[in-house]
């Protein structure tokens, strides 16, 4: 039945018979649990019709799909940008519901409200609610791009609130007082210097004692994780494959934040296109900042596939990756939300593994973390050490934390969430520069679990010294902020996590920060070996000095052994010989720690952007190369 108001009906580019064959089946697979998969059964005839529809849709040009859908149900296509909706109708339904269900109440004509949606599926899901609010309602079709653009205009205020204030005040760092942090930091530094002057040996001994204590705890955690890794390798089980019909697979949204990226149409699209997942179930969102002229120009010259779209994030009070992802999540179509970085090259079967794992787990498993590796591991010494460090963290440490039942600090990419739980937790803290680690703690505090899945994403190692320091300083600054935020109320954190996980947070966050800040004190013990006077000369008895030497040696041996085990597991045995050189690699992190602590008092929310596209992929034995560089747009220049 056509519309009763005056509007131009676009002629369908295909025959009515063709339009009738384009089915839009309603799927309940978004409730992806073991029970949901079992309940999701369809008659054979429906399956056949759905397969035909998907095959037909895949060969139609993108711009004709709205017309085909409109012709199928006997309605019209409307452009809400040329003919804007009535804001009063939108206010009645609410911005949140418009964004969630991807519908727009458009106009009231002759006592009937026309509702815009991209398909009948979205309309039918909220038909009853719309009828209660408006009375008789009628569907008109809109293209996905026009719908996104209209929603961004109509719901601007709500979108900006979601982007910056989605996380609860009690779990966010947005109230961080840099002036107060500066005063507290200055007072602590003054007290420490005073104690070192008045009681030099006692103060030095206490600080060294704490550094040694945290070193032993982190070494013990590393050794236990390696033990679990060896046991799991011998008794490794493979996830059983759950056969989910293609039409019942959940829609998976991938958020891909971009900033100063030139090669959108080339490498990025090529890498993501390797994903083996139905195109109509994949929703890749390129998340762009409004002032990023470099990426905008690259995108203007690109032809994106039908399953990839651009979402532009308006300027606000701050400009961070988590803010951009919060904004874009309001436009997500999927019940599973994943995160990739611009330079990522995921395993082709990664999405299927994610869907399969979620289907085998209950809702308590809210997040899946994939493993990260580097495709330019042989660019230089720094890249080799970075690769060894990542292999240790993602192949040994994180699985060990999972086995121990501790909270898992997430990585910034190859993350997948159940969308409803992610929204319930308030998304990402837009002000936290290590939003991933913070979200890992919040997931655990609310009773959810993260699991590590056996899939790898290759990315580019940051293989230049000063950019490496800047990147690591952001991470350590974020670790410090996350630790302070969650320790605002230690008693409540204890209640939320329990004693064991509370202890784990102290080791992972407090211990890590202490290790890098106090590392120079531990290095000072090398002075004793070469006869240079040391503040603790005459204080440490010979047995204590020997014990410390044994502890340091044991820590080095365990660290090198675990790193060698990790790179061997990652099938990069040629890097084993570089594991001992990590002793000269981690001092850079100490420098980064001091830079990060200084920024806690000066610019806590500053996002030190890491540039990518510098190094080409490398292989063992081949000389490394750099990619050709072009000057950045003035706005994008650092």
N, C-alpha and C positions, 0 to 999 in steps of 0.2 A: 504494500500500500504506500503510495507516495505521500509527500508532505503537503499540508494544506496551505502553507504560507508561500509567499512568492520567493523563490530562489531558483538559481540556474541549476538544472540537473546536468551533470556531466555525462556525456554519452559513454556507455561501457565499451571498452576497446575490444571486448570479446563477446561471443554470442551468449545469449541467455542460457543456453544449454551448458556452455562452458562454465558460466558463473555458478549455476546450480550445483556443479560438481565440486566446487571449492568448499569443502566442509570445514567447519570450525568446531571440532569436538570439545566438549567440556571435560577437563581432566581433573581428577582429585589427587594426582601424584604429588602435588605440592606438599601434602602432608607426608613427607618422605620418612617413614619409619618402617620397621619390619612388618607391623600390622597394616600400615597403609599400602605397602606393596602387595600384600596378599589380598587386600580388599579391592585392589584396582584391577578388576577383571572386566573384559569386554567381550561381547559376542563376536564371532568370527567375521560376520558381515560388516560390523562397525569398524573392525580392524582393517578390512580390505578397503573400505571407503576412505578411511583416514590415510592409508598409505597412498592411495590414488591422489588424494587432495594435497598431501605434502609433496608428492612428486610434481604435481601440476604447478603448485605455488613456487617451487624452486626454479622453474624455468621462465616464470613471468617477470617482466621488468618491474623494478621496485615501485615506480610511480603509478603503475596500473593496479596494484593490489587493493588500494582503497576503493577504486571504481568497481573492481570485481566483487568485493564484499558488499558494496552498496547495491549492485545489480542483483546479487544473490538474494538479498532480503527485501528488495523492492523499496529502497529509500534513496536518499541523495547524499552526496559528499559536500561538506561545508568547510570553508577555510576560516577558522576563528581569528586569524590575524587580520583578514580583510573585513570581516563582519564580527566584531568582538562580542563575547557573551555578556549577558546581563549580570553585573557584579552582585546584585541583590540575590539572585538565584544561587550563585556560588557561595555566598555567605550563609544562606540557609542550610546548604548541605555541609559546608565546612571545608576549609582548605585541606585539612589533614586527610579527609575521606576522598577528596578529589585526587590528591596525590597518590594515596594508597591504592585506589581502585582504577586510576587512570580514566576517569570520566569527567566531563564538564557539563553541568546544566547550562544550556545555551540561551534559549529564548522561550517565552511563553506566548504562543500564538493560538488564538481561538480556544483558549482554555486548556491547552495541552502543552506541556513543557517538553521541548526537544532536548535530548541528552546526546552529547558527542562522545564517541568512543571509537577505538580503532577496530573493534570487532564486536560481534554479537555476544561473544563469550564474556567480555568485561561488562557489558550492559546487563546481561542476565544475572550476573552475580550480585548486583545491587538493585535489581528491578523492584523488588518488594519494598526496600527501604526508600527508594525514590518515590514510589507510589504513595507511601504513607505521608511523605513530606509534601509532594506537589500534586497529588491526584494523578490523572492520566498523564502518561509519559510516552515519548516516542523517540526512537533511535535514529540518529544520523551518523554517518561515518566521517572520520577525520584521519588524515595521515599521521603516522607516528611523530614525524618531525614537527608538524604543525601543532600537534597536541602538546609536545614538550615545550615548544616556544610559548604557547598560550598559557600553560600552567606556570611557567617561569614568570610571566607578567602578572597573572591573576593572584598567584600565591607568593609573591615576592617576600612579603614580611615574614610569613611562616617559614619559607625556605631559608631565609637568613637566620632566623632563630634556631632552626634545626641545625644549620651549619655550625654555628658558634656556641650554642647553649644547650645542645641536646643532652650532654652528660650532666648528671645531677651535681649540684654545688659541692656536696660533701665528698664527691669522688673526682672532682676536677681541680686542676691547678690554676684556673683562670683568676682566682683571687690571690694569686701569689704576689706578695708585696716586695718588690725589688729593693725598695729603700730599707725596709725592715730586715731583709736578708743581708743587705750590705752592712747594716749596723751589727747584726748578730755575727756575721763573718769577721768583721773587723775586731769585735770584742774577743772572739775566740782566738784570733791570730795574736792579738795583744797579750792575752793571758798566756798563750803557749810560749811566746817570746820571753815574757817575764819569767815564766817557770824555767825556761832553758837558761836564762841568765843567772837566776838565783839558785836554782837546784839543777845544774846542767846534767850531772850523771843520773840522778833519779828520774828526771823528765825524759831524758834520752832512753833510759832503760824501760820505762813504762810504754813509750811509743813503739820502741822496737819489739817489746813483748807483745803488744797488740798486733803489730804487723806480722810477727811470726805465727801468732795464734790464728789469724785469718788465713795466712798462707797454708798452714797445716789443714785447716778445715776445707779450703778449696781443693787442696791436693787429695784429701780423703774422698771428697765428692767425685773428683775426676777418676780416682782409682776404682771406686764402687761402680761408677757408670761404665767404665771399661770392662769390669767383671761381668756386669749384666749384658754388655754388648757381646762378649765372647760366648756366654751361655745362650743368648738369643740366636747367635749365628749358627750354633750347633743344633738348635731346636726350633729353627725359624718356620713359622706356619704362614701359608699364603691365604689371603682372604678368599672365601668361596665367592663365586660369581653369581649374583642374583640376576636372573633374566627378567629385565623390565621391558615391556613392549615399547617400541620407539615413541608411540603417541602418548605414552604415560611417563616418559622421562620428564623430570622437572626442568623448568627453565632456570638456567644458571647465568647470573649477571656477573660480569667481570669489570671491576672498576680499575681503570688504567690511567692514573694521574700523569699528566704530561706538563713539562715546563722547559722551555727553550729547546724543544726537540725539532730538528730540521727534517729528518727522514721519516715522515709519517707513512707515506705511501709505499716506501721501499721495505726496509728491513723489518719494521714493526709489524706491518700487515702480513708480511711473509711468515714471520715467526708465529704469530697468533693463528694464522690460517692452517698451520699444521695440526691444530687440535682436532682430534677425532671425536667429534660430537655433532649431532644433527644441527644444521644451521638455524632451523626454526626454533631450536631450544637454547640457542646461545645468544646472549645479549651483552655485547662488549661496548662499554661506555668509555670513550676517550674524554677525560676530564681536563678541561683547559681553564687557565686563569684568564680573566677578562683583559688584562694588560699584556699578555704574552704574545706579542706581535710575531715573534719568530715561529711559534707553532701555528698560529693562525694562518700565516702565509703558506706554510707547508701544507696545511690542511686544505686551503683553498685550491691548491693544485693537485689534490689527491682525489682519487675515485675510490670511495670506501665500499666494502662489501655490504650486503643488505643487513647483516647481523652486527654491524659496527656503526655507532653513531657518536656524535660529538655533543658534549654538555659543557656549556660555558658558565663558569662560576663568577658572579659579580664581585667587584671589590668590596672589601669590608674592613673591619677594625684590624684584622691580621691576615696574613697570607701563609698558610701552612697546608701540608698534604692532608692531615686529618680533617681540616675544615672543608677542603675541596671534596673529600670522600663523603663526608656527612651530607653535603649539598647534593651530590650526585646520587646518593642512596635513595633520596626521595623520588627519583625517576626510575629506579631499578624495576625491572619486570620479573625478576627471578625470585624463587623461594630460597635459593642458595646464592650468597654474595661472596665473590672471590676478589682478591687484590693481586695485581701484577705491577711491576715497574716497567718503564718504557723500554729498557734494554733486555727484558727477560725473554728467554727461549725455553718454554716449558716442554716436558715430555709430551708427545702427541696423545697418549692415552691418559693424561693426567685428570681431565674432567670426569672421565668414566670411572677412574679409581675413586675419585672423591664421592661421586654419586653412589657408587657401590658401597663404600664404607659407611656413608650416612644411612643407607638403607639397612645396614646390618646393626646399627647402633640406635639406642633410644635417644630421646631428646636431651638427656644429660650430657651427651657428647655434642657440644655446641660449635666446636671449632676443629678444623684439621689443618695441620702445618706440614707443608712439603719441605723437602731438603733443598738447600741452595748450594750451587757450585759455580765455578768460574770457567768461561770458555777462553780466557786469555791468561791461563795459569803460568805460562812461560814467558810473559812479556818482560819481566825483570825480577830481581830478587824480592822486591816488595810484593809483587803479584804472587810469587811462589809462597812466601810466608803467609800472605792473606789467604791463599787457597788451603794451606795446611791448617790455619786457625779455623776457617769455616768448616772444613771436614771434621775437625775435632768437635766443634760445637754442634753441628747438625746431625752427625752420624754417631756420636758417642754421648755427648753431654745431654742433649735434649731428650733422646730416648731413655737415658738414665734417669733424668728428672721425672719423666712419665712413669717409669717403673717404680720409682720411690714414692710416687703420689704427691710430688711437690708442685707448686704453681710453676707454670711454664712461661717465661718471658718470650713473647712471640717475635718472629722476624717481621720485617716490613713488607714482605711479598710472599707469594705462593701460600696465601691464607684463604681459608674458605669457612664461611659461617652459615649457620641456619639464620635466615634473615629475621624471623620473628624474635629470636632470642637476642640478636644483635641490636635490634630496635628497642627491645625491652630494657637492655642494659644502657641505653643512651648512646649507642654508636661509639665513635672515637672522641677522645678529649681533644678538641680543636686547638687547645693552647699547648698541649704537651708535644715536645719535639721528638719523643720516642713513644708515640701513641700506641705502638704495637706491644711493647713491654708492659705498659700501663693496662692495656685491655686484657692481657693475659692474667694479670693479678685480679682485675675486676671479675673476669669470668669465674675464677676459682672462688672468690669471695661470695659470689651468688650461687655457688653449688654446682657449677658446670665444669666439664672436663675438656681438655685439649688432647688430641691424639696426633702422633707423628705418622705420616703415611709414607710408604716407600715409593716416592716419585721425586724426580729431580728437575729443578729449573736452573738453567745456565744463565749467568749474567756476567757483567763486565767488572773485573776487579779494579778497584781504585788504586792504581799502581804509580802514583806520584806522591812524593813525601808530604808536601804541605797540604794538598787536598785531602790526603789520608788523615792527617792530623785534624783538619777542620771537620771532616766527617766523624771521626772518633770523638772529638770534643762535643759534638752535638749529641751523640749517643750517650756519653757519660753524663752530660748535663741533664739529659732526659731521665737517665737512671736515678740521678740525685733528686730531681724534682718528684719523680714517681715515688721514691722511697719516703720523702718527706710528706707527700700527700697522704699516703696510706698509713703513715705512722702518726698522723695528727691525733688519732685516738687509738693508741696501742691496745687498750683493753678490748675495744670493739673489733679490731683486726684479729686479735687472738680468738675472740668468740666466732668470728666469721670463718677463719681458716683452721682453727684447732692448733694445738701446741706444735705438732710436727711441721705443718705447712708454715706456721708463723716463724719457726726456726729457719726454714728454708728461705723465706724472704730475707731474713737478716743476713744469711750467708751470701745469697745471690746478689743482693743490692748493697746492703751495708758493707759486706765483705769485699765485693768487687771495687767499690769506690775507695775503701780504705787501702786496698792492695796497691792501686795505682798512685794514690796520693802519698803513701808512706814508702813506696818503692825505693826512693833515694836513701832512706835510712838503712834498708837492707843491703843496698849496694855498698854502703860505707864499710861493711865488714871486710870487703876485699882489701881495704887499706891495711888491715892487720897482717895480711899475707905478704905484703911488700915492705913491711916495717915502718909505715907511716903512722904517727900517733893517732889514736882513736879515742873518742870521749869515754869509752868503757874500758880503756886500759886500766888494769889493776882492780876492776870491779868484778869482771867475770872470772870465776875460778876455771881451772883447766878442764875439769869434767863438763862444766856448762859450755865452755867454748867448743869443746869437741862435740858435744851434743848438738849445738847450733850448726856446726859444720856438717854433721851427719844429716840433720834435718834439711838443710839447703841442698845437699847432694841428692838426698832421697827425692825431694821435690822436683829437681831437675831431671832425674832419671825417670820418674813417673810421667812427668810432662812430655818428655821426648818419646817415651814408649807409647803413650796414648796417642800422640800426634802421628807417630809412624803407623800405628794400627789403623787410625782413621783414614789416612791417605791410601793405605793398602786396600782398605774396604772400598774406597771411592775409585779403585782401579787406576790409581796414579802412583804406582810404586816408585817411579823415578823421582818423586818428591820426598821420599823417605830421608834421603841424605840431607835435605834442607831443614828437617825438624830441629836439629840442634841449634840452628842459627836463630831460632825464635828468641833465644837469650838476648840477642842484639836487636830484635824486632820490637819487643814490648816496651823498651824505654820510650819509643815514640808515643805510646799510649799514656805514659806518665805525663809527658808534655801536654798531650791532649786533655788529660784530666785537670791540670791546672788552668788551662784555657777555659774549659767548661765551667769550673767552679767560679772563675772570675766573671763569666757571663751570667751566672745566677744572680749577681747583684747589678749587672749593667743592662743585659738584654736577654732575659730568661726565655722569651718566646721567639727569639730570632732563629730562623731556619736557614742554616748554612747549606746552601744547595750544592750537591755533588754533580759535577758535569760528567756526562757519559758520551760514548761514541768517540773516545780518544784512541783506544787500542783495538786492533783487529784480533780475531780469534787466532790462537796459537796451537801448535802441536809440539810434542817433545822432539828436540833435535833440530827444529826449524828456527831460523832467525825471526825474532819478533818484528812486527811492523806497526806503525801508527796510521790511523785513518786520516785522510786529508781534512784539514780544518778550514772553516770559513769564519770571518769575523761575525761576532754576535750583533744583533740589532742593538742600537744604543740603549733602549729601554731594558734589554735583557742583560746588558753588561754588568759585571760585578763591580 
